[in-house]
Amino acid sequence: MGFRGDSWGDFYGTSTTFIEWVTYPFVNYLGFSYEGMMALFSFFGFLGFVYFYIFFKENIRFRHEFYGYDLLTLIFFLPNLHFWSTSLGKGSIIFMGLGLFFYGISNVKNRILALAIGALIIYHVRPHVMLVILVSSAMGFIFSSKGVSVAMRVMFLAGASIAFFFIYKDVLSMVGIDEEEFVTQGLDLTHRAKELTKASSGVDITQYSLPMQVFTFLYRPLFFDAPGALGIIVSFENVFYLLISLKLIGNLKGLKFLVTGNFLAKTAFLSFITISIALAQISGNLGLAMRQKSQVMILVLFVVLAFLDEEKLKAWKHQQLLKLRRSQANATNATT
């Protein structure tokens, strides 16, 4: 019946096993072909875009442009985001999980079910990513008072703490270390990075410093090291990522926003940077980096838009204040 067992339950697990578990009923009960499964997982990726789009639209108030083009529209038409979220595998379903999670966290009270389903999907596909997002979300709620009631903060932190208790051992076993080793030595992923450098597009990142590993993961390939035609296309997109990122980290206002922004911006940024640091250490080749970073780049793009939105809101409020003062001055002059 199957290489893991005779029933659907025998296929249940995390990581690749979870993908097999999801596909089992469609293949064995409904007779889906390989092409049918590709279409189904492409639909999962599409749902991820729908939920992310709603998340963006609900939390971005103004239109922002990039060389005359609507920045939000450009973001949702980036080819690398769509390329890796339209095929049978982890990329499409975890993208749906991330979309559901952030759609839910933007309105926890009314979307607790979406938040829970998104968290469960992320955990089953990549438990270490769920661990990072839990910690990042908790920190975002703790260190932000904008738009978060005390009751909501307590409820979310309690749920995150319970989830953390249940999944952290699974994360440690997944990367091949025991609990005592984790406490004394930390999380060492260099052995996985060395295995992945064996690919044809391999880059020995184990010799890089951590900042260079993260930069390679997020912004390479660029044109000088593009592996083939796909690499050239991705290089254009990476230049876009680099220019957009500089809008946030290239000035003091952007860096200050990372501290003063609301809990959604903080959660998105902390999730983005911690997941990037973790994945950068195991992405030993550019092909793997291109695939995995598509799951997290949309988070930093949201942070950039949130920063631009806040700056535009401040400018709008300043203009309204000036108009009010002028109208008051005109009214005073009229009465005198």
N, C-alpha and C positions, 0 to 999 in steps of 0.2 A: 504493500500500500504506500509506504513512504520510508525514506531512509532514517527518519527519527522515530517512527512508530506507526501504529495502525489507525490512530484516531487524530482528530484535530487538536485535542488537548496535548498530545505528545509533542507538538510543534511550538508550544507556548514558551516564551522566554524573552530575553532582551537582546538588543543589538541586531545582528543579522537574523537570528532565530525569530525575532518578532516580525520581521518582514515576511518570512516564510509562513508564520502563523496567520498573518493578515491575508496572504494570497491563497492559503489552503482552501477555504470554502468556495472561493470564486473559481478555482481551477477544478477541484474535485466534485463539488456539488452543482455548480452552474456551468461548467464546461468552458470557461474562458480560455481563449488562446493566448499566446505570448503577446500578440498585438493588442488583444483585449485588455490584458493586464497593464500594458504600457499606457493605454488610453485611460484606464481607471486611475493609475497613479498620477498621470498628467492632470486629471480632474482634482485629485487631492492637492497638487501644487497650485492649481487655479484657486481652490478654496482658500489656501494660504494667502494668496494675493488679495482676495476679496476681503478677508478679515484684516489684513494689514492696511488696505486702502481705507476701510472704515475707521480704523485706529488713527491713521494719519488725518483724515478729514475731520474727525471729531475734535482733534487737539491742535490743528493748525488753522488759524483764523484768517490769515492774509495770503495773498498770492505773492510768490517769490519767483524771480526770474534768474536765469543763467544764460547770459549772452542773448537776451531777448526771448528766451523760451521758458515756458512754465516749468519750474524746477520739479514740482510734484509729478507732473506728467512724465518728464524725463526719467525720474527715478523708477517709475513703474513700467518703463519700456526698456530698461537696461537689459541687453541680451543675455549676459551671463547669469542674471537672476532667473530668467526663464529657462535657459538651456539646462540647468542642473535641477530644476524643479518639475521636469516633465517626463521623467522616466521611472521605470520600475526600480526601486531601491530606497535607500534611507533619505536621500535628499528631498524628495517631494513630500513625503509624509511628515518629516520633522519640520519642514517649512510650514505645513498646515498646522502642526502643533504649536509652533512659535507664534503664528498668526492668531490662533485661538487664545493663546496665553495672554498676549499683549492686548488683544481685543477685550478679554475678560478683566485684566488688571486695570484698565482705564475706567471701569465701572464695576468694581468688585461686588457691590451690594446687589445689583440686578443681573450680573452675568457670572455668578459663581459656578454654574454648570459648565459654561464655556471655558472658564479658567481651569476647572478640575480636569476636563477632557484634554485640554491642551497640555497641561502638566503631565498627565498620564502618558500621552503620546510621546512627548519629549523624553520622559524617563525610559520608556520601553525602547526607543530608538537609540538614544545616547544618554545613559544614566549620568555620566560625568557632566554633560551639558546641563541637565536638570539640576544637579547639585550646585553648579555655578550660578544658575539663574535664581535658585532659591536664596542663596547667600546674597546675591546682588539685589534681589527684590527686598529682602529683609533690611539690608543697609539703606536702600532707597527710602523705605518707609520710616526707618529710625531717624535718619538725618534730614528729613524734610517735613515741614509743617504745612506746605502749600497744598490745599485741596485734599487733606487727609484728616478725617476726624479721629479722635482718640479711640473710640470704639472700633472703627474700621482698622486702625493700626494694630490694636491688641488682637483682634480676630485673625488678621492676616499673619501676624508674627507667630501666633499660637499654631496655626495650620502649617506654616513653613517649618517650625521647629519639629512638629510631629513627623512631617514628611522627611526632613533631614535625618531624623533618628532611624527611619526605616530604610533609607536608600544609601547612606554613606558607605556601609559595608559592601553593598553590591558594586559600588564604584571602585572601591579598593581592590576587590577580587577581580574586577574586569581588567584593570591595568596590571594585575599580576603581583601585588604586594599584600602583605598581611597588615593587620591593624597596628601592631607594635612597631613595625618598620616604618609605617606612615608617620607615627608620632615622633619617632627619633630621627628619621632621615628626610621626611617630606615626600612629595610626589615626583618621582624621577621617571621621565618618559623618553630618555635618550635611547634606550634599547629599541623602542618602537620606531624612532626616527631613523636609526641606522638600517633597520629592515626595509624601510620605505625608500631609502636612497638607491636601492637596487633597480628602481624603475628607470626607463630610458630617458625620462625627463628629470632625472635625479639631481638634486643639489644638496651637498653635504652640509646641512644647516647645523650639525652638531659642533662644527668649528666656529660658528658665528656667535657673537654676543647676543644676549636676549633681545635688546632693542633691534638689532639687525635681523634676528629671526622673525620678530613681529612685523617689521617693515617688509621683509620678503614675502611673508604670508599675505599681508594686506594689499601691497601695491606692486608686486611683481607677478608675472613678467612685464617688463617694459620693453620698448622696441629693440633694445640692444641684446636682450636675452630671451626673446620670444621663441618658443618651440613650435615652429610651423605656422600655418595659416591661422589656425584657431588662436595661437598665441598673439599674432598681430592684432586680431580683432579684440582680444581681451586687453591688449596694451592700451588701446584707445580708451576703453572703459576704466582701466587703472589710472590713467592720467586724469580722467574725470573725478574718480574717487580722491585722488591726491589734491586736486584743486578745491574740491568741496571740503575736504578735511581741513585744509588751510584756513577756510573761513571760520572754523571753530577754534583750532589750536594755534592759529597764526597771529592772534592778537590777545591782549589782556582781558578784553571783555568776554571773549569766548571761553577762556580758561576760568574766569570768575563765574560764568554761567554754570559750569560743571559743579560748582560748589553751591550756588544759590538757586539753581533751577528746581522745578517741582519734582515730585517723586517719580513720575513717568520718565522724565529726561534722565534722572539719576539712575533709575533701574535699567533703562535701555543702555546708557553709557557703561555702567559697571558690568552689565551682562556682556556687552560687546568687547570690552577690553580684557576681561578675565577669560572669556571663551577664546578670544584671539591668542592670548598668551599660552593657554593650554594647547590649542590646536597647532599653533606655530611650532611648538616643540616636537610635534610628531609628523608634521607635513614635510616629509623629506624630499618631495619632488613637486615641481610647479603644477603638474596636472592635478595632483591631490589638493594642493592649496587652492587652485581655481575652483574646484568643486566644493570644498568645505567652507571657504569664506563666503560663498553666496548665502549661507545660512545666517550670517551675522552682519554683513555689510549694511543691510537695510536698517539695522538698529542705529548705527552711527549716522546714517542719512536722516533718520527721524530726529536725532539729537541736533544735527545741524539746522534742520528746518525749525525745530523748537526754539533754538537760539535766535535765528533770523526773525522768527515770529515775535519773540519777546522784544527784540530791538525795534521792530516796526511798531509794536504796541506802545512802547515808551515814546516813540516819535509822534504817534497819533495822539496820545494823551497830552503831550507837550503842545501840540497844535491846538487841541481843544481848549487847553488852559489859556493859551494866548488869545483865542477867539473870545473866551469868556471875559477875560480882562479887558479886551477892546470894547466889547459890548457894554460892560459895566462903566468903562470910562466915557463912552458915548452917551449913556443914559445920565451919568452925572453931569456932563457938559450941557445936555439938553435941559435939565432941571434948573441949572444956574443961568 
